[in-house]
């Protein structure tokens, strides 16, 4: 009985040897690689920006008829128009949130940036040397905007978006009138205001890794019209009237901004 069992086991071992040898000759497959997960833009982010602001101010000046400042004859009104361009470097920061659904990305962003440039226009109004000097200053600016973006499935680390919403900013204006011949009087009136308006633009972002992204953005901003008014001043008596008559000056402020952006996203963009 023991001899029979031993013989049976030996037969099984010899039969299995060719199978083991054949298996050893089979080519080995490479380990299965997990696919790269697509980028996902959902989440909060914070960042910094820097670029250039092309400011523009359309100015309209008008004063009532008078005998002195700015006139070439008696009781003449005065009106003129000009443009100024207070352009400068701009830099600041932004905070935003994105939500991605398929290839579409919905979000909002608020930003604040500093700029500070003054542009001046001067005019000699007549042959007697009366002068008018206008000054426009564009200072800090901020926005609160919605964003609608598209991240192509084949380029999931890229985001192309349009944006628009509220713009607000700080501006200062100055008007100086100098009456030269026969009067030698100067009047200056100014204001410093915070104005709101609207903005629209677009941009592109590129995810560098799980959290960092680089972007470029363009915005057009319109802050509406700010108007300065000054009443008559320095009355010369009966029959002569004031040296400076009622004056109105309007400044329509717009800006174009192009800037680079660096964002840090809280969480994982999904790039492995």
PAZAPA-4460 file (N, C-alpha, C; in steps of 0.05 Angstrom, whole numbers, plus 32768, in hexadecimal, padded with zeros to 4 digits):
% residues 272
    n_x    n_y    n_z   ca_x   ca_y   ca_z    c_x    c_y    c_z   seq   type   mol
   8011   7FE8   8000   8000   8000   8000   8011   8019   8000     1      X     A
   8027   8019   8012   8039   8030   8013   8047   8033   7FF9     2      X     A
   804F   801D   7FEC   805D   801E   7FD2   804B   802A   7FBD     3      X     A
   8032   8023   7FBD   801F   802D   7FA9   801A   804B   7FAC     4      X     A
   8018   8056   7FC5   8014   8072   7FCA   802C   8083   7FC2     5      X     A
   8043   8078   7FC7   805C   8086   7FBF   805E   8088   7FA1     6      X     A
   8057   8073   7F94   8058   8073   7F77   8045   8087   7F6B     7      X     A
   802D   8089   7F77   8019   809C   7F6D   8022   80B8   7F70     8      X     A
   802F   80BF   7F87   8039   80DA   7F8C   804F   80E1   7F78     9      X     A
   8060   80CE   7F73   8076   80D3   7F60   806B   80D8   7F44    10      X     A
   8056   80CA   7F3D   804A   80CE   7F23   803E   80EA   7F20    11      X     A
   8032   80F5   7F36   8026   8110   7F35   803C   8124   7F32    12      X     A
   8053   8121   7F41   8069   8134   7F40   8074   8135   7F24    13      X     A
   807A   811D   7F18   8085   811D   7EFD   8072   8129   7EE8    14      X     A
   8058   8126   7EED   8044   8131   7EDA   8043   814F   7EDC    15      X     A
   8047   8159   7EF4   8045   8176   7EF8   805E   8185   7EEE    16      X     A
   8075   8177   7EEC   808D   8185   7EE4   808C   8193   7EC9    17      X     A
   8081   8187   7EB4   807F   8195   7E9A   806D   81AE   7E9C    18      X     A
   8057   81AC   7EAD   8045   81C3   7EAF   8054   81DB   7EBC    19      X     A
   8063   81D5   7ED2   8072   81EA   7EE0   8087   81F6   7ECE    20      X     A
   8095   81E5   7EBE   80A9   81EF   7EAC   809D   8200   7E97    21      X     A
   8085   81F9   7E8C   8078   8209   7E77   8070   8224   7E83    22      X     A
   8066   8224   7E9C   805E   823D   7EA8   8076   8250   7EAD    23      X     A
   808D   8244   7EB3   80A5   8255   7EB7   80AE   8262   7E9D    24      X     A
   80A7   8256   7E86   80AF   8261   7E6C   809D   8277   7E63    25      X     A
   8085   827B   7E6F   8072   8290   7E66   807D   82AC   7E6B    26      X     A
   8079   82BF   7E5A   8083   82DB   7E5E   8074   82E8   7E75    27      X     A
   8083   82F7   7E85   8077   8305   7E9C   806B   831F   7E93    28      X     A
   8052   8325   7E9C   8044   833E   7E96   804D   8354   7EA9    29      X     A
   804F   836D   7E9E   8056   8384   7EAF   8040   838A   7EC3    30      X     A
   8046   8395   7EDA   8032   839C   7EEE   801D   83AF   7EE2    31      X     A
   8004   83AC   7EE9   7FEF   83BD   7EDF   7FF3   83D9   7EE9    32      X     A
   7FF3   83EE   7ED7   7FF6   840A   7EDF   7FDB   8416   7EE2    33      X     A
   7FD7   8425   7EF8   7FBE   8433   7EFC   7FBE   844C   7EEA    34      X     A
   7FA7   8452   7EDD   7FA5   8469   7ECC   7FA8   8483   7EDC    35      X     A
   7FB2   8498   7ECF   7FB5   84B2   7EDD   7F99   84BE   7EE0    36      X     A
   7F93   84C6   7EF8   7F79   84D2   7EFE   7F77   84ED   7EF1    37      X     A
   7F60   84F4   7EE6   7F5D   850F   7ED9   7F5E   8525   7EEE    38      X     A
   7F66   853D   7EE5   7F66   8554   7EF7   7F4A   855C   7EFF    39      X     A
   7F47   8566   7F17   7F2D   856F   7F20   7F31   858B   7F2D    40      X     A
   7F22   859F   7F23   7F26   85BA   7F2C   7F15   85C3   7F44    41      X     A
   7F06   85B0   7F4F   7EF4   85B7   7F64   7F03   85BE   7F7E    42      X     A
   7EFA   85D3   7F8C   7F05   85DA   7FA5   7F0C   85F8   7FA8    43      X     A
   7F14   85FF   7FC0   7F1D   861B   7FC5   7F3A   861F   7FBD    44      X     A
   7F40   8638   7FB5   7F5C   863E   7FAE   7F62   865B   7FB6    45      X     A
   7F7B   8661   7FB9   7F85   867C   7FC0   7F9E   8681   7FAF    46      X     A
   7FA3   869A   7FA9   7FBA   869F   7F98   7FC2   86BC   7F96    47      X     A
   7FD6   86C1   7F85   7FE0   86DC   7F81   7FE0   86E2   7F63    48      X     A
   7FDF   86FC   7F5C   7FDF   8704   7F40   7FF0   871D   7F3C    49      X     A
   7FF9   8721   7F23   8009   8738   7F1C   8007   873D   7EFE    50      X     A
   8006   8756   7EF6   8003   875C   7EDA   8003   877A   7ED5    51      X     A
   7FF3   8783   7EC1   7FF2   879F   7EB9   7FD6   87A8   7EB6    52      X     A
   7FD1   87C1   7EBE   7FB6   87CD   7EBB   7FB8   87E5   7EA8    53      X     A
   7FA8   87E3   7E92   7FA5   87F9   7E7F   7F8C   8809   7E87    54      X     A
   7F90   881F   7E95   7F7A   8830   7E9D   7F72   8843   7E87    55      X     A
   7F59   884B   7E87   7F4F   885F   7E74   7F39   886F   7E81    56      X     A
   7F3B   888A   7E7D   7F26   889C   7E87   7F1E   88AF   7E71    57      X     A
   7F04   88AE   7E6B   7EF8   88C2   7E58   7EEE   88D9   7E67    58      X     A
   7EF8   88F1   7E62   7EF2   8909   7E71   7EE2   891D   7E61    59      X     A
   7ECD   8927   7E6C   7EBD   893D   7E60   7EBC   8954   7E73    60      X     A
   7EC4   896C   7E69   7EC5   8984   7E7A   7EB2   8999   7E6E    61      X     A
   7EA3   89A6   7E80   7E90   89BB   7E77   7E8D   89D0   7E8D    62      X     A
   7E8D   89EA   7E85   7E88   89FF   7E98   7E74   8A13   7E8B    63      X     A
   7E66   8A21   7E9D   7E52   8A35   7E94   7E60   8A4D   7E88    64      X     A
   7E51   8A5D   7E78   7E5D   8A75   7E6C   7E67   8A88   7E82    65      X     A
   7E7D   8A97   7E7B   7E88   8AAA   7E8E   7E99   8ABE   7E80    66      X     A
   7EA2   8AD2   7E90   7EB3   8AE8   7E85   7ED1   8AE4   7E89    67      X     A
   7ED8   8ACF   7E99   7EF4   8ACE   7EA0   7F02   8AB4   7E97    68      X     A
   7F03   8AA0   7EA9   7F13   8A89   7EA5   7F0B   8A79   7E8B    69      X     A
   7F1E   8A74   7E7B   7F1B   8A62   7E64   7F0D   8A6D   7E4C    70      X     A
   7F03   8A86   7E4D   7EF3   8A90   7E37   7F04   8AA0   7E23    71      X     A
   7EFC   8AA0   7E0A   7F0A   8AB0   7DF6   7EFA   8AC9   7DF0    72      X     A
   7EE2   8ACB   7DFB   7ED1   8AE3   7DF8   7EBE   8AE4   7E0F    73      X     A
   7EAD   8AF8   7E10   7E9B   8AFB   7E27   7E86   8AE6   7E27    74      X     A
   7E80   8ADC   7E40   7E6A   8AC9   7E45   7E6A   8AB1   7E32    75      X     A
   7E81   8AA4   7E30   7E84   8A8D   7E1F   7E85   8A73   7E31    76      X     A
   7E76   8A5E   7E29   7E78   8A45   7E37   7E92   8A37   7E2E    77      X     A
   7E99   8A22   7E3E   7EB1   8A13   7E37   7EAB   89F5   7E3A    78      X     A
   7EB2   89E5   7E26   7EAF   89C8   7E28   7EC5   89BB   7E19    79      X     A
   7ECF   89A5   7E24   7EE4   8995   7E16   7EE4   8978   7E20    80      X     A
   7EEF   8967   7E10   7EF1   894A   7E17   7F0E   8941   7E13    81      X     A
   7F16   892D   7E23   7F30   8922   7E20   7F30   8906   7E2C    82      X     A
   7F46   88F7   7E28   7F4A   88DC   7E33   7F64   88DB   7E42    83      X     A
   7F64   88CC   7E58   7F7C   88C8   7E67   7F80   88AA   7E6C    84      X     A
   7F9A   88A2   7E70   7FA1   8886   7E72   7FB3   8880   7E8A    85      X     A
   7FA8   887E   7EA2   7FB8   8878   7EB9   7FBE   885A   7EBB    86      X     A
   7FD3   8850   7EAD   7FD9   8834   7EAB   7FF1   882E   7EBE    87      X     A
   7FF1   8815   7EC9   8006   880E   7EDC   8007   87F0   7EE1    88      X     A
   801C   87E8   7EEF   801E   87CC   7EFA   8007   87C7   7F0D    89      X     A
   7FFE   87AE   7F0E   7FE9   87A7   7F21   7FF0   878C   7F2E    90      X     A
   7FEB   8789   7F48   7FF1   8770   7F55   7FE0   876C   7F6D    91      X     A
   7FD9   8753   7F74   7FC8   874D   7F8B   7FC4   8730   7F8F    92      X     A
   7FAD   8729   7F9A   7FA6   870D   7FA0   7F8A   8706   7F9A    93      X     A
   7F83   86EC   7F9A   7F68   86E3   7F94   7F61   86CB   7FA5    94      X     A
   7F47   86C7   7FA9   7F3C   86B0   7FB7   7F24   86A7   7FA7    95      X     A
   7F22   868C   7FA3   7F0B   8682   7F93   7F04   8666   7F9A    96      X     A
   7EEF   865C   7F8C   7EE5   8641   7F8F   7EDB   8637   7F74    97      X     A
   7EE1   861E   7F6E   7ED8   8610   7F56   7EC8   85F8   7F5D    98      X     A
   7EB5   85F1   7F4B   7EA7   85D8   7F4C   7EA6   85CC   7F31    99      X     A
   7EB1   85B4   7F2D   7EB2   85A7   7F13   7E9D   8592   7F10   100      X     A
   7E8E   8593   7EF9   7E7A   8580   7EF2   7E80   8577   7ED5   101      X     A
   7E8D   855F   7ED2   7E96   8557   7EB8   7EAC   8569   7EAE   102      X     A
   7EAA   8573   7E96   7EBE   8585   7E8C   7EB9   85A2   7E93   103      X     A
   7EA1   85A8   7E9F   7E9A   85C4   7EA6   7EA3   85CA   7EC3   104      X     A
   7EAD   85E3   7EC6   7EB6   85EC   7EE0   7EA7   8606   7EE7   105      X     A
   7E99   8606   7EFD   7E8A   861E   7F06   7E98   8629   7F1F   106      X     A
   7E9A   8643   7F21   7EA7   864E   7F39   7EA3   866C   7F3C   107      X     A
   7EB0   8676   7F51   7EB0   8693   7F55   7ECB   869B   7F60   108      X     A
   7ED2   86B5   7F5D   7EEC   86BF   7F66   7EE9   86DC   7F6E   109      X     A
   7EF7   86E3   7F84   7EF9   86FE   7F8C   7F17   8705   7F8D   110      X     A
   7F1E   871D   7F85   7F3A   8725   7F85   7F3D   8743   7F8D   111      X     A
   7F55   874A   7F95   7F5B   8765   7F9C   7F77   876B   7F93   112      X     A
   7F7B   8782   7F86   7F96   8788   7F7B   7F9C   87A6   7F7E   113      X     A
   7FB6   87AC   7F80   7FBF   87C7   7F83   7FCB   87D2   7F69   114      X     A
   7FC3   87EA   7F62   7FCF   87F9   7F4D   7FCE   8816   7F55   115      X     A
   7FDF   8827   7F49   7FDF   8843   7F51   7FED   8853   7F3B   116      X     A
   7FDE   885F   7F2A   7FE9   8870   7F15   7FD7   8888   7F0F   117      X     A
   7FE4   889F   7F0D   7FD6   88B8   7F07   7FDD   88C2   7EEB   118      X     A
   7FC9   88CB   7EDC   7FCE   88D7   7EC2   7FC2   88F3   7EC2   119      X     A
   7FD0   8906   7EB5   7FC8   8922   7EB6   7FC6   892D   7E99   120      X     A
   7FB2   893E   7E94   7FAF   894B   7E7B   7FAD   8969   7E80   121      X     A
   7FBD   897A   7E72   7FBC   8997   7E76   7FB6   89A5   7E5C   122      X     A
   7FA7   89BB   7E5E   7F9E   89CA   7E47   7FA2   89E8   7E4B   123      X     A
   7FAC   89F6   7E37   7FAC   8A13   7E36   7F93   8A1B   7E27   124      X     A
   7F81   8A2A   7E34   7F66   8A2E   7E2A   7F64   8A45   7E17   125      X     A
   7F75   8A59   7E18   7F73   8A71   7E08   7F8E   8A7F   7E06   126      X     A
   7F8E   8A95   7DF7   7FA6   8AA4   7DF3   7FB0   8AB3   7E0C   127      X     A
   7F9F   8AB6   7E20   7FA7   8AC3   7E38   7FB4   8AB1   7E4C   128      X     A
   7FB6   8A97   7E46   7FC5   8A84   7E57   7FB5   8A77   7E6D   129      X     A
   7F9A   8A78   7E6C   7F8B   8A68   7E7F   7F90   8A4B   7E7B   130      X     A
   7F93   8A3B   7E91   7F99   8A1F   7E8E   7F85   8A0E   7E9E   131      X     A
   7F81   89F6   7E94   7F71   89E2   7EA1   7F81   89C8   7EA3   132      X     A
   7F82   89BC   7EBB   7F91   89A4   7EC0   7F7F   898F   7ECC   133      X     A
   7F7D   8978   7EBF   7F6D   8961   7EC8   7F7E   894A   7ED1   134      X     A
   7F77   893D   7EE6   7F87   8927   7EF1   7F75   890F   7EF8   135      X     A
   7F7E   88F7   7EF0   7F6F   88DF   7EF5   7F81   88CA   7F01   136      X     A
   7F79   88BE   7F18   7F89   88AA   7F25   7F79   8891   7F2A   137      X     A
   7F83   887A   7F20   7F77   8860   7F25   7F87   8851   7F3A   138      X     A
   7F7A   8849   7F50   7F88   883D   7F66   7F7F   881F   7F68   139      X     A
   7F7C   8815   7F81   7F76   87F8   7F84   7F5C   87F0   7F76   140      X     A
   7F5A   87D6   7F71   7F42   87CC   7F63   7F3D   87AF   7F6D   141      X     A
   7F23   87A7   7F6C   7F1C   878C   7F74   7F04   8783   7F63   142      X     A
   7EFF   8768   7F63   7EE9   875D   7F55   7EDC   8746   7F65   143      X     A
   7EC3   8741   7F60   7EB5   8729   7F69   7EA7   871D   7F50   144      X     A
   7EB0   8705   7F47   7EA8   86FB   7F2D   7E9F   86DE   7F2E   145      X     A
   7E8D   86D7   7F1C   7E87   86BC   7F16   7E99   86B2   7F00   146      X     A
   7E9D   8697   7EFF   7EAE   868B   7EEB   7EA1   8672   7EDF   147      X     A
   7EA2   866F   7EC5   7E99   8658   7EB7   7EAF   864D   7EA6   148      X     A
   7EB8   8635   7EAC   7ED0   862A   7E9E   7ECB   860F   7E91   149      X     A
   7EDE   8607   7E81   7EDE   85EE   7E72   7EF9   85E1   7E74   150      X     A
   7EFA   85C8   7E7E   7F13   85B9   7E80   7F10   85A0   7E6E   151      X     A
   7F1C   85A0   7E56   7F18   858A   7E44   7F21   856F   7E50   152      X     A
   7F12   855A   7E4C   7F1B   8540   7E57   7F37   8537   7E4E   153      X     A
   7F3F   853E   7E36   7F59   8537   7E2D   7F6F   854A   7E37   154      X     A
   7F67   8560   7E43   7F7A   8574   7E4E   7F70   857C   7E6A   155      X     A
   7F6C   8569   7E7C   7F5E   856E   7E95   7F6E   8580   7EA8   156      X     A
   7F87   8584   7EA2   7F97   8597   7EB3   7F96   85B3   7EA8   157      X     A
   7F85   85B9   7E94   7F81   85D3   7E89   7F65   85DC   7E8F   158      X     A
   7F61   85F6   7E94   7F47   8602   7E99   7F45   861C   7E8A   159      X     A
   7F31   861D   7E78   7F2B   8636   7E69   7F11   8641   7E73   160      X     A
   7F10   865B   7E79   7EF8   8666   7E86   7EF2   8682   7E7D   161      X     A
   7ED8   8689   7E80   7ECF   86A5   7E7E   7EC6   86AE   7E99   162      X     A
   7EC6   86C8   7E9D   7EC0   86D3   7EB8   7EB3   86EE   7EB6   163      X     A
   7EA3   86F5   7ECA   7E97   8710   7ECA   7E89   8715   7EE5   164      X     A
   7E85   872F   7EEB   7E78   8735   7F04   7E7D   8752   7F0C   165      X     A
   7E80   8757   7F26   7E82   8771   7F32   7E9F   877A   7F33   166      X     A
   7EA4   8793   7F2D   7EBE   87A0   7F30   7EBB   87B8   7F42   167      X     A
   7ECF   87BE   7F52   7ECF   87D5   7F63   7EEC   87E0   7F65   168      X     A
   7EEF   87FA   7F69   7F0A   8805   7F6A   7F0A   8822   7F75   169      X     A
   7F22   882B   7F7A   7F27   8846   7F85   7F32   8858   7F70   170      X     A
   7F27   8871   7F6F   7F2F   8885   7F5B   7F31   88A0   7F68   171      X     A
   7F43   88B1   7F5D   7F45   88CD   7F66   7F47   88DF   7F4E   172      X     A
   7F39   88F6   7F4F   7F38   8908   7F38   7F3E   8925   7F43   173      X     A
   7F4A   8934   7F31   7F51   8950   7F38   7F4D   8962   7F20   174      X     A
   7F42   897A   7F25   7F3E   898E   7F10   7F4A   89A9   7F1A   175      X     A
   7F5C   89B4   7F0B   7F68   89CE   7F13   7F64   89E2   7EFD   176      X     A
   7F58   89F9   7F04   7F53   8A0F   7EF2   7F64   8A27   7EFA   177      X     A
   7F73   8A32   7EE7   7F84   8A49   7EEC   7F7D   8A5F   7ED9   178      X     A
   7F73   8A75   7EE4   7F6C   8A8D   7ED5   7F84   8AA0   7ED6   179      X     A
   7F90   8AA5   7EBF   7FA9   8AB3   7EBD   7FA6   8AD1   7EBA   180      X     A
   7F9C   8ADA   7EA3   7F9D   8AF6   7E9D   7F88   8B06   7EAC   181      X     A
   7F91   8B19   7EBC   7F7F   8B2B   7ECA   7F73   8B20   7EE3   182      X     A
   7F78   8B07   7EEA   7F6B   8AFC   7F02   7F7F   8AED   7F14   183      X     A
   7F8F   8ADC   7F08   7FA3   8ACD   7F17   7F97   8ABD   7F2E   184      X     A
   7F81   8AAE   7F28   7F74   8A9E   7F3C   7F77   8A80   7F33   185      X     A
   7F78   8A6F   7F48   7F79   8A52   7F43   7F64   8A44   7F54   186      X     A
   7F56   8A31   7F48   7F43   8A21   7F57   7F48   8A04   7F51   187      X     A
   7F48   89F3   7F66   7F4B   89D6   7F63   7F35   89C8   7F72   188      X     A
   7F28   89B5   7F65   7F15   89A4   7F73   7F1A   8987   7F6C   189      X     A
   7F17   8975   7F81   7F20   8959   7F7E   7F0B   8947   7F8B   190      X     A
   7F0F   892D   7F86   7F00   8919   7F95   7F11   88FF   7F96   191      X     A
   7F0A   88EE   7FA8   7F15   88D3   7FAB   7EFE   88C0   7FB1   192      X     A
   7EF9   88AE   7F9F   7EE1   889E   7FA1   7EE6   8880   7F9D   193      X     A
   7ED4   8870   7FA7   7ED4   8853   7FA1   7EBC   884E   7F90   194      X     A
   7EC0   8843   7F78   7EAA   883E   7F66   7EA7   8820   7F60   195      X     A
   7E8E   8819   7F5A   7E88   87FD   7F52   7E81   87FD   7F34   196      X     A
   7E84   87E6   7F28   7E7D   87E3   7F0C   7E7C   87C5   7F05   197      X     A
   7E82   87BF   7EEC   7E81   87A3   7EE3   7E9B   879B   7ED5   198      X     A
   7E9F   8781   7ED3   7EB7   8777   7EC6   7EB0   875D   7EB7   199      X     A
   7EBE   8757   7EA2   7EBB   873F   7E92   7ED6   8738   7E87   200      X     A
   7EDB   871E   7E83   7EF5   8716   7E79   7EF7   86F8   7E76   201      X     A
   7F10   86ED   7E76   7F14   86D1   7E73   7F31   86CA   7E79   202      X     A
   7F36   86B0   7E7A   7F51   86A7   7E81   7F55   868A   7E7D   203      X     A
   7F6D   8681   7E84   7F75   8664   7E81   7F86   865D   7E99   204      X     A
   7F83   8645   7EA3   7F94   863B   7EB9   7FA0   8620   7EB2   205      X     A
   7FB7   861B   7EBC   7FC5   8601   7EB7   7FCE   85F6   7ED2   206      X     A
   7FC5   85DE   7ED8   7FCC   85D1   7EF2   7FE8   85C6   7EF0   207      X     A
   7FFA   85CF   7F01   8015   85C6   7F01   8017   85AB   7F0F   208      X     A
   8008   85A7   7F25   8008   858E   7F33   7FEE   858C   7F43   209      X     A
   7FEE   857E   7F59   7FD5   857A   7F67   7FC9   8593   7F73   210      X     A
   7FD9   85A7   7F79   7FCF   85BF   7F87   7FD5   85D9   7F79   211      X     A
   7FEA   85DB   7F6A   7FF2   85F5   7F5F   7FEA   85F7   7F42   212      X     A
   7FE2   8610   7F3A   7FDB   8616   7F1E   7FE4   8632   7F17   213      X     A
   7FEA   8635   7EFD   7FF2   864E   7EF2   7FDB   8657   7EDF   214      X     A
   7FD7   8672   7EDD   7FC2   867B   7ECB   7FC9   8697   7EBF   215      X     A
   7FB9   869E   7EAB   7FBA   86B8   7E9E   7F9E   86C2   7E9B   216      X     A
   7F99   86DC   7EA0   7F7E   86E6   7EA0   7F7D   8702   7E95   217      X     A
   7F67   8708   7E87   7F61   8723   7E7D   7F46   872C   7E88   218      X     A
   7F44   8745   7E91   7F2B   8751   7E9B   7F27   876D   7E8F   219      X     A
   7F0F   8773   7E87   7F07   878E   7E80   7EF4   8798   7E96   220      X     A
   7EF9   87B0   7E9F   7EE9   87BB   7EB5   7EDE   87D6   7EAD   221      X     A
   7EC5   87DB   7EB5   7EB8   87F5   7EB0   7EAC   87FF   7ECB   222      X     A
   7EB5   8816   7ED4   7EAD   8821   7EEE   7E99   8838   7EEC   223      X     A
   7E8F   883D   7ED4   7E7C   8852   7ED1   7E88   886E   7ED2   224      X     A
   7E78   8882   7ED7   7E80   889E   7ED6   7E7F   88AC   7EF1   225      X     A
   7E95   88B9   7EF8   7E96   88C9   7F10   7E96   88E7   7F08   226      X     A
   7E85   88F7   7F15   7E83   8913   7F0D   7E8A   8926   7F23   227      X     A
   7E9B   8939   7F1D   7EA2   894F   7F30   7E94   8968   7F27   228      X     A
   7E8A   8977   7F3C   7E7C   8991   7F37   7E87   89A6   7F49   229      X     A
   7E8A   89BE   7F3F   7E93   89D5   7F4E   7E82   89ED   7F46   230      X     A
   7E77   89FB   7F5A   7E67   8A13   7F55   7E78   8A2B   7F4E   231      X     A
   7E6B   8A41   7F48   7E79   8A59   7F41   7E89   8A63   7F59   232      X     A
   7EA0   8A71   7F53   7EB1   8A7B   7F68   7EBF   8A95   7F60   233      X     A
   7EC7   8AA5   7F74   7ED5   8ABE   7F71   7EC5   8AD2   7F60   234      X     A
   7EAE   8AD9   7F6B   7E9C   8AEC   7F5D   7EAA   8B08   7F5B   235      X     A
   7EAA   8B14   7F43   7EB8   8B2E   7F3F   7EA5   8B46   7F42   236      X     A
   7E8D   8B41   7F48   7E7A   8B57   7F4C   7E66   8B5A   7F36   237      X     A
   7E53   8B6D   7F39   7E3E   8B71   7F25   7E49   8B76   7F09   238      X     A
   7E3E   8B68   7EF6   7E45   8B6B   7EDA   7E5E   8B5B   7ED2   239      X     A
   7E6D   8B51   7EE5   7E84   8B41   7EDE   7E80   8B23   7EE2   240      X     A
   7E73   8B1C   7EF9   7E6F   8B00   7EFE   7E87   8AF2   7F0B   241      X     A
   7E85   8AD8   7F0F   7E9B   8AC9   7F1C   7EB2   8AC4   7F09   242      X     A
   7ECA   8AC0   7F14   7EE1   8AB8   7F04   7EDD   8A9B   7EFA   243      X     A
   7ED4   8A8A   7F0C   7ECF   8A6E   7F04   7EB0   8A69   7F05   244      X     A
   7EA5   8A60   7EF0   7E88   8A5A   7EEF   7E83   8A3D   7EF6   245      X     A
   7E6A   8A35   7EF8   7E62   8A19   7EFE   7E70   8A06   7EEB   246      X     A
   7E7D   89F2   7EF6   7E8E   89DF   7EE6   7E86   89C2   7EEC   247      X     A
   7E84   89B2   7ED8   7E7F   8995   7EDB   7E94   8986   7ECB   248      X     A
   7EA0   8972   7ED8   7EB4   8961   7ECB   7EAD   8944   7ED1   249      X     A
   7EAA   8933   7EBC   7EA4   8917   7EC0   7EBC   8906   7EB6   250      X     A
   7EC0   88F0   7EC6   7ED6   88DD   7EC0   7EC9   88C1   7EBD   251      X     A
   7ECA   88B5   7EA5   7EC0   889A   7EA2   7ED8   8887   7EA2   252      X     A
   7ED9   8875   7EB7   7EF0   8865   7EBC   7EEC   8848   7EB2   253      X     A
   7F00   883F   7EA2   7F01   8823   7E9A   7F1E   8819   7E9E   254      X     A
   7F21   87FE   7E9E   7F3B   87F2   7EA1   7F3C   87D8   7E92   255      X     A
   7F53   87D1   7E87   7F59   87B7   7E7C   7F71   87AB   7E8C   256      X     A
   7F6E   8793   7E95   7F82   8786   7EA5   7F8B   876C   7E99   257      X     A
   7FA5   8767   7E96   7FB0   874E   7E8E   7FC4   8745   7EA4   258      X     A
   7FC1   872D   7EAE   7FD2   8725   7EC4   7FD7   8706   7EC5   259      X     A
   7FED   86FF   7ED2   7FF3   86E3   7ED7   7FEA   86DC   7EF3   260      X     A
   7FE2   86C3   7EF7   7FD7   86BA   7F11   7FE4   86A0   7F1A   261      X     A
   7FE9   869E   7F34   7FF3   8685   7F40   7FE0   867E   7F56   262      X     A
   7FD4   8666   7F54   7FC0   865D   7F68   7FC9   8644   7F77   263      X     A
   7FC2   8642   7F90   7FC5   862A   7FA0   7FAA   8620   7FA7   264      X     A
   7FA4   8607   7FA0   7F8A   85FB   7FA5   7F8B   85EA   7FBE   265      X     A
   7F78   85ED   7FD0   7F76   85DD   7FE8   7F6A   85C2   7FE0   266      X     A
   7F79   85AC   7FE5   7F6F   8592   7FDD   7F80   8588   7FC6   267      X     A
   7F75   8573   7FB9   7F84   8565   7FA4   7F77   856A   7F89   268      X     A
   7F87   8575   7F76   7F7C   8578   7F5B   7F77   855D   7F4D   269      X     A
   7F82   8548   7F58   7F7E   852D   7F4C   7F94   8525   7F39   270      X     A
   7FAA   8533   7F38   7FC1   852B   7F26   7FD3   8518   7F36   271      X     A
   7FD8   8500   7F2D   7FE9   84ED   7F3B   8001   84E5   7F2A   272      X     A
***
